[in-house]
Amino acid sequence: MKRLTANKTKMIRICREYGMAPKNALFTKASRTWWLEWIDVQSGCWKVTLTVCSGKPMLTITHDRKDEVKVIPMALLEQLGMIETVEVSL
């Protein structure tokens, strides 16, 4: 079974893939959801949340000017080391 995993470094990498450059970000984890929050002097407040919805990894980007949700390709997550394989014993 494959499972999504993240830490602050991996979250910053995925943000960079989508054109964001978090600096001095606060990293938080709750269950299987991770998020970064930071303030950029030029572009304002940001919050990026990574979670799974209906089996699809989603990146929610909340910003002063707009909000958007992106479905993240599994290939990108594997490339960034954000997928781990877990042995399931029955």
C-alpha positions as CSV (number, residue, x, y, z in Angstrom):
1,M,0.0,0.0,0.0
2,K,1.2,3.5,-0.8
3,R,0.9,6.3,1.7
4,L,1.5,10.1,1.4
5,T,4.1,11.5,3.7
6,A,5.5,15.0,4.2
7,N,7.8,17.2,6.3
8,K,8.7,20.9,6.1
9,T,11.4,20.4,3.5
10,K,9.2,18.3,1.3
11,M,6.4,20.8,1.6
12,I,8.7,23.6,0.6
13,R,9.8,21.6,-2.4
14,I,6.2,21.1,-3.6
15,C,5.5,24.8,-3.1
16,R,8.4,25.6,-5.4
17,E,7.1,23.2,-8.0
18,Y,4.0,25.4,-8.1
19,G,5.8,28.7,-8.2
20,M,5.8,29.7,-4.6
21,A,8.9,30.5,-2.5
22,P,8.1,30.1,1.2
23,K,10.5,31.7,3.6
24,N,10.3,31.4,7.4
25,A,7.2,29.2,7.0
26,L,5.5,27.6,10.0
27,F,5.0,23.9,9.4
28,T,2.0,22.0,11.0
29,K,0.9,18.4,10.8
30,A,-2.5,17.0,11.8
31,S,-3.2,13.3,11.1
32,R,-2.7,12.9,7.4
33,T,-2.8,16.6,6.6
34,W,0.2,19.0,6.4
35,W,0.4,22.7,5.9
36,L,2.8,25.6,5.6
37,E,1.9,29.2,6.5
38,W,4.1,32.2,5.8
39,I,4.0,36.0,5.1
40,D,5.7,37.4,2.1
41,V,6.3,41.2,2.3
42,Q,5.6,41.6,-1.5
43,S,2.7,39.2,-1.9
44,G,1.0,38.8,1.5
45,C,-0.1,35.9,3.6
46,W,0.0,32.3,2.3
47,K,-1.3,28.9,3.5
48,V,-0.6,25.7,1.5
49,T,-2.3,22.5,2.7
50,L,-1.5,19.0,1.5
51,T,-4.1,16.3,2.0
52,V,-5.9,13.4,0.3
53,C,-9.5,13.6,-0.8
54,S,-11.2,10.6,-2.3
55,G,-7.8,9.0,-2.8
56,K,-6.4,11.9,-4.7
57,P,-3.6,14.1,-3.3
58,M,-4.7,17.7,-3.2
59,L,-2.8,21.0,-2.7
60,T,-4.9,23.8,-1.4
61,I,-3.4,27.2,-1.9
62,T,-4.9,30.1,0.1
63,H,-3.6,33.6,-0.6
64,D,-4.8,37.1,0.0
65,R,-5.8,37.5,-3.6
66,K,-7.1,34.0,-4.6
67,D,-7.7,30.5,-3.4
68,E,-7.1,27.4,-5.6
69,V,-7.0,23.6,-5.3
70,K,-4.7,21.5,-7.4
71,V,-4.7,17.7,-7.9
72,I,-1.1,16.6,-7.6
73,P,0.2,14.0,-10.0
74,M,1.4,10.8,-8.3
75,A,4.6,10.9,-10.4
76,L,5.5,14.3,-9.0
77,L,4.9,13.1,-5.4
78,E,7.1,10.1,-6.0
79,Q,9.8,12.3,-7.6
80,L,9.8,14.5,-4.5
81,G,9.9,11.5,-2.1
82,M,6.5,12.1,-0.7
83,I,5.1,8.5,-1.3
84,E,6.1,5.7,1.0
85,T,5.2,2.0,0.6
86,V,3.8,0.3,3.7
87,E,3.6,-3.4,4.2
88,V,0.1,-4.6,5.1
89,S,-0.2,-7.8,7.0
90,L,-3.5,-9.6,7.2
